[in-house]
């Protein structure tokens, strides 16, 4: 498929890496020649220097023959003009634009046809939604949702005091007393597809498939004591904090936002009348102590610098804050992150890429495409949700008799209102929804791709 990526920032670069690995024919547009040359050397792609909203530049990039344009420039207005121009030059092209400014939310939806938009993405808003979900279940490091919230893959860290430490997976039910499936384990930075005899060790991060209504039972039986979040401190007053505070407005959670820029503080105070806005440096220990960091229920670090976010989060952990969430823009070096023992890490870039890659895969295979795609285990595995239609092979056959590709695991089957954590006797039929976890790079585009033959 011919894809044009306009803008080679954090999200654009991540998309270039992922889509080129999947075999798509990519053309990258950016005004920075050095950035383009670097990407051209690293990936097998075409590059065009210039303004992505210019007709001549889009013409040079082959917009008339392209199937999809992904506008990821730094300015919303440029992305919108880029998509509108591309659609005028090629009426059949699909377009995706990154639009981050909250002021544009309503009018973009109203004017989407005028701009020729197939889809818009907002990494900061996606990150805020993810953080809000984590605040509702403080015991988990990460949560990925399927089937409109009925099934989840949650991440837990095994420490020395965990009831699961030194326990084999086939003995877990005696402890958790609810149906779950460990679909992946991160040990020493490497993802493992564990078998029943796999023994969990201190420092492991496990990814568990469970029904949403059993999550509370899981935490309770693991002895993970959680309490309702009543007060959260956000360090950094950027868009993620704004969107998160907006989402928490109608909850009983008190919000404090620490922001260094006095002008931004004034703006936030006008936009968020129910939040407490503090003007100051979030890395100042005395300021954090005076604002009661030791007594808050959650600390969310969302400044524009990853290094500051990590420092703030580590200090919050040292102050025994029950839940610490860190926003990171660059998470390529997962070994460093693992050694820092950060709790929940949220990446706007990763969330946005997952959404776009899911759309691209659906375009390649209009029928049978994944309903949902999540990247887990520090990007080393994917969790996907598929609808079983009449073209899917092996319907009605027991899983124990199926030959699946190496590294593919069926983790859940939804049969209407009934959800099932599968075993060897389980099977799927037309109308069911099947959830799988697979190693990254397996190129699973439809459910039939999981079978050996």
C-alpha positions in Angstrom: 0.0 0.0 0.0 1.3 3.5 -0.9 1.4 5.7 2.2 2.6 9.3 2.6 3.7 10.4 6.0 3.8 14.2 6.3 5.9 15.2 9.3 8.8 13.3 10.8 8.4 14.2 14.5 8.1 11.6 17.3 4.9 10.1 16.0 5.9 10.4 12.3 9.2 8.7 13.0 7.6 5.9 14.9 5.0 5.3 12.2 7.8 5.3 9.5 9.6 2.6 11.5 6.5 0.4 12.1 4.9 0.7 8.6 8.1 0.2 6.7 8.7 -3.0 8.7 5.2 -4.2 7.6 6.2 -3.8 3.9 4.2 -0.7 3.0 5.6 1.7 0.3 6.3 4.9 2.2 7.1 8.4 1.2 8.1 10.8 3.9 7.7 14.6 3.7 9.5 17.0 6.0 11.0 20.5 5.8 14.2 19.3 7.7 16.6 17.8 5.2 18.9 16.3 7.9 15.9 14.4 9.4 14.9 13.1 6.0 18.4 11.9 5.1 18.6 10.1 8.4 15.3 8.3 7.8 16.2 7.5 4.2 19.4 5.8 5.3 17.7 3.8 8.0 14.6 2.7 6.1 13.8 1.8 2.5 11.6 4.8 1.8 11.3 7.8 -0.5 11.7 11.3 0.9 10.6 14.7 -0.2 11.8 18.0 1.3 9.3 20.8 1.7 6.0 22.0 3.0 3.5 19.1 3.2 0.5 21.4 2.6 1.9 22.6 -0.7 0.3 21.1 -3.9 3.7 20.9 -5.6 5.3 19.0 -2.7 2.4 16.6 -2.5 2.5 16.1 -6.2 6.2 15.3 -5.9 5.4 12.8 -3.2 3.0 11.0 -5.5 -0.3 12.0 -3.8 -2.4 11.2 -6.9 -1.3 7.5 -6.7 -1.3 7.2 -2.8 -3.8 5.2 -0.8 -3.3 7.0 2.5 -1.9 10.3 3.8 -1.0 10.6 7.4 -0.5 14.3 8.4 1.7 14.5 11.5 3.2 18.0 11.2 3.7 20.0 14.4 0.9 22.5 13.6 -2.8 21.4 13.5 -3.6 23.9 10.8 -0.9 22.5 8.5 -2.2 19.0 9.0 -5.7 20.1 8.1 -4.7 22.0 5.1 -2.4 19.1 4.0 -5.4 16.6 4.2 -7.8 19.0 2.4 -5.3 19.6 -0.4 -4.5 15.9 -0.8 -8.2 15.1 -1.0 -8.7 17.7 -3.6 -5.9 16.2 -5.7 -7.0 12.6 -5.1 -10.6 12.1 -4.2 -10.1 8.4 -3.3 -7.3 8.9 -0.8 -7.7 8.2 2.9 -6.4 10.9 5.2 -5.5 10.9 8.9 -4.6 14.2 10.7 -3.2 14.8 14.1 -5.2 17.6 15.7 -4.3 18.5 19.3 -5.8 21.9 20.0 -8.9 21.5 22.3 -10.4 24.6 20.6 -10.8 22.6 17.3 -12.4 19.5 18.8 -16.1 20.3 18.0 -15.5 22.1 14.6 -13.3 19.3 13.3 -16.1 16.8 13.8 -18.6 19.2 12.1 -16.3 20.0 9.2 -14.6 16.7 8.7 -16.0 16.2 5.2 -14.9 19.7 4.1 -11.4 18.9 5.3 -11.5 15.5 3.6 -10.7 13.7 6.8 -11.0 9.9 7.2 -9.9 10.1 10.9 -8.3 12.5 13.4 -5.9 11.5 16.2 -5.0 13.4 19.3 -2.1 11.8 21.2 -2.4 14.0 24.2 -6.1 13.3 24.7 -5.5 9.5 24.2 -2.8 9.7 26.9 -5.2 11.5 29.3 -7.9 8.8 28.7 -5.3 6.1 29.5 -4.2 7.9 32.7 -7.8 8.3 33.9 -8.4 4.6 33.5 -5.2 3.8 35.5 -6.4 6.2 38.3 -9.6 4.1 38.6 -7.5 0.9 39.2 -4.4 2.0 41.1 -3.0 -1.6 41.4 -2.2 -2.0 37.7 0.7 -0.5 35.8 -1.2 -0.5 32.5 -4.6 -1.5 31.1 -5.6 -2.3 27.6 -9.3 -2.7 26.9 -11.3 -4.9 24.4 -14.9 -5.5 23.6 -16.1 -2.1 24.8 -14.5 -2.7 28.2 -15.5 -6.3 28.9 -12.0 -7.8 28.6 -8.7 -6.3 29.6 -5.0 -7.1 29.5 -3.5 -5.6 32.6 0.2 -5.3 33.6 1.5 -6.1 37.1 5.0 -6.1 38.5 6.2 -9.0 40.7 8.1 -7.7 43.7 9.7 -9.7 46.5 6.5 -9.5 48.6 4.1 -10.5 45.9 2.0 -13.6 46.5 3.0 -14.7 42.9 6.7 -14.5 43.4 8.3 -18.0 42.9 4.9 -19.4 41.8 4.4 -21.5 38.7 1.6 -20.3 36.3 -0.3 -23.6 36.6 -0.6 -22.9 40.4 -1.8 -19.3 40.1 -5.5 -20.2 40.4 -5.0 -21.3 44.0 -4.0 -17.8 44.8 -6.0 -15.5 42.5 -9.2 -17.6 42.7 -10.5 -16.1 39.4 -10.1 -17.0 35.7 -7.1 -15.2 34.2 -4.4 -16.0 31.7 -0.8 -14.8 31.8 -0.2 -14.1 28.1 3.3 -12.5 28.3 6.1 -11.9 30.8 8.8 -9.3 30.6 12.0 -10.6 32.3 15.2 -8.6 32.1 13.7 -6.6 29.3 12.9 -9.5 27.1 9.3 -10.7 26.4 8.6 -14.4 27.1 5.5 -16.4 26.0 5.2 -18.5 29.2 4.0 -22.1 29.6 2.2 -23.6 32.5 5.4 -24.6 34.3 6.9 -21.1 34.0 7.9 -19.8 37.4 7.4 -16.1 38.1 10.4 -14.3 39.7 11.0 -11.0 41.5 11.2 -8.2 38.9 9.0 -9.8 36.3 6.3 -7.8 34.7 3.3 -9.9 33.8 0.5 -9.2 31.3 -2.7 -10.8 32.4 -5.9 -11.3 30.4 -9.0 -11.0 32.6 -12.6 -10.1 32.5 -13.1 -6.5 33.6 -15.6 -7.5 36.4 -12.9 -9.8 37.9 -10.2 -7.1 38.2 -11.2 -6.1 41.8 -11.2 -9.8 42.8 -7.7 -10.2 41.3 -6.3 -7.3 43.2 -8.0 -8.4 46.5 -6.7 -11.9 46.3 -3.2 -10.8 45.5 -3.2 -8.6 48.6 -2.8 -5.4 46.6 -4.5 -2.9 48.7 -6.0 0.0 46.7 -8.0 2.9 47.8 -10.1 5.4 45.8 -8.1 8.3 44.4 -9.2 11.5 46.1 -6.4 13.9 45.3 -4.0 13.9 42.3 -1.0 16.2 41.7 -0.1 16.8 38.0 3.3 18.2 37.3 3.2 20.1 34.1 0.4 22.1 32.6 0.5 20.9 29.0 -2.4 19.5 27.0 -2.3 16.0 28.7 -2.9 17.6 32.1 -5.6 19.8 30.6 -7.5 16.9 29.0 -7.0 14.8 32.2 -8.3 17.6 34.4 -11.3 18.1 32.1 -12.1 14.4 32.4 -11.9 14.5 36.2 -14.1 17.6 36.5 -17.2 15.6 37.3 -15.5 13.1 39.6 -14.8 13.4 43.3 -11.0 13.6 42.6 -9.3 16.9 43.6 -6.8 18.1 41.0 -3.7 20.2 41.6 -1.6 21.3 38.6 1.9 22.6 39.0 3.1 24.7 36.0 6.2 26.9 35.7 4.9 29.3 33.0 2.7 32.1 34.7 0.9 32.8 31.4 -0.1 29.1 31.0 -1.2 29.1 34.7 -3.6 32.0 34.0 -4.9 30.2 30.9 -5.5 26.9 32.9 -7.1 28.7 35.7 -9.7 30.2 33.3 -10.3 26.8 31.5 -10.3 24.7 34.7 -12.2 26.6 37.4 -12.5 23.5 39.6 -8.7 22.7 39.6 -6.1 24.2 41.8 -3.3 25.8 39.7 0.1 26.3 41.3 2.7 28.4 39.6 6.1 26.9 40.2 8.9 24.5 39.3 7.6 20.9 39.7 11.2 19.7 40.3 11.5 21.9 43.4 11.4 19.5 46.4 10.2 22.2 48.8 7.3 23.1 46.5 6.3 19.5 46.2 6.4 19.0 49.9 4.5 22.2 50.6 1.8 21.0 48.2 1.5 17.7 50.1 3.1 15.2 47.8 3.4 12.7 50.7 -0.3 12.7 51.3 -1.6 12.7 47.8 -3.1 9.6 46.3 -1.5 9.9 42.8 1.3 11.8 41.1 1.2 12.3 37.3 4.3 13.8 35.7 3.4 15.3 32.3 6.1 17.9 31.6 7.5 18.3 28.1 10.8 16.7 29.1 11.1 12.9 29.7 14.1 13.4 32.0 12.1 15.7 34.3 9.1 13.4 34.3 11.3 10.4 35.4 13.0 12.4 38.1 9.7 13.7 39.5 8.2 10.2 39.4 11.2 8.7 41.2 11.0 11.3 43.9 7.2 10.7 44.2 8.0 6.9 44.6 10.5 7.8 47.4 7.8 9.8 49.1 5.6 6.6 49.1 2.9 8.1 46.8 0.5 5.2 46.2 0.3 5.6 42.5 2.9 7.3 40.2 2.2 7.7 36.5 4.9 9.0 34.1 4.3 10.4 30.6 7.2 9.6 28.2 7.6 10.8 24.6 10.6 8.5 23.9 10.5 5.0 25.2 12.9 3.3 22.8 15.4 2.3 25.4 13.3 -0.1 27.5 16.3 -1.5 29.4 16.8 1.9 31.0 13.2 2.2 32.0 13.2 -1.3 33.5 16.2 -0.4 35.7 14.6 2.8 36.9 11.6 0.8 38.3 9.1 3.4 37.1 5.5 2.3 37.8 2.9 3.2 35.1 4.4 4.7 31.9 2.1 6.3 29.4 3.3 7.1 25.9 1.1 9.4 23.7 3.2 8.4 20.7 2.6 4.7 21.3 -1.1 5.1 21.8 -1.4 7.2 18.6 0.7 4.8 16.6 -1.5 1.9 17.7 -4.6 3.7 16.5 -3.1 4.5 13.1 -1.6 1.1 12.5 -5.0 -0.5 13.2 -6.5 1.8 10.6 -3.8 0.9 8.0 -4.3 -2.8 8.6 -8.0 -2.5 8.2 -7.5 -0.7 4.9 -5.3 -3.6 3.7 -8.0 -6.1 4.6 -11.4 -4.5 4.6 -13.1 -7.7 5.8 -11.7 -9.7 8.7 -9.4 -6.9 9.9 -8.6 -6.6 13.6 -11.2 -4.7 15.6 -8.7 -3.6 18.1 -4.8 -3.6 18.3 -2.8 -2.9 21.4 1.0 -3.0 21.8 2.1 -4.6 25.0 5.3 -5.8 26.7 7.3 -2.6 25.8 6.4 -3.0 22.2 7.6 -6.6 21.9 4.1 -8.1 21.5 0.6 -7.2 20.2 -2.8 -8.0 21.5 -5.6 -8.1 18.9 -9.3 -8.6 18.7 -11.0 -10.3 15.7 -14.6 -11.0 14.7 -15.2 -14.6 13.4 -17.0 -14.4 10.1 -17.8 -17.2 7.6 -14.4 -17.0 6.0 -12.5 -18.0 9.2 -11.0 -21.5 9.1 -11.3 -24.2 11.8 -14.6 -23.0 13.3 -16.0 -25.5 15.8 -12.6 -27.3 16.2 -11.0 -27.6 19.6 -8.0 -25.4 20.1 -5.8 -28.3 21.2 -6.2 -29.7 17.6 -5.2 -26.5 15.8 -1.7 -25.7 14.6 -1.1 -22.1 15.4 2.0 -20.1 14.3 4.8 -20.0 16.8 4.3 -17.2 19.3 0.6 -16.9 18.8 -1.7 -17.4 21.8 -5.5 -17.3 21.9 -6.3 -15.6 25.2 -10.1 -15.1 25.2 -13.2 -16.0 23.3 -16.4 -14.0 23.5 -19.6 -15.8 22.7 -22.3 -13.1 22.8 -22.8 -12.3 26.5 -20.6 -15.2 27.6 -16.8 -14.6 27.9 -14.3 -17.5 28.1 -10.7 -17.8 29.1 -9.9 -20.7 26.7 -8.4 -24.1 27.3 -7.6 -27.0 24.9 -11.3 -28.0 24.7 -12.4 -24.5 23.8 -13.5 -23.6 20.2 -14.8 -20.6 18.3 -17.8 -20.2 15.9 -19.1 -17.7 13.4 -20.3 -14.6 15.4 -17.7 -15.0 18.2 -14.9 -12.6 19.0 -11.4 -14.0 19.4 -8.6 -12.3 21.2 -5.0 -13.2 20.5 -1.5 -12.2 21.7 1.4 -12.5 19.3 5.0 -11.5 19.1 5.7 -8.2 17.2 6.4 -8.6 13.5 4.2 -11.6 12.9 2.1 -9.6 10.5 -1.3 -10.9 11.6 -3.8 -9.0 9.6 -6.8 -11.3 9.8 -7.7 -14.3 12.1 -6.7 -16.8 9.4 -3.2 -15.5 9.6 -2.7 -17.2 13.0 -2.8 -20.7 11.6 0.2 -22.6 10.2 -1.9 -23.8 7.2 
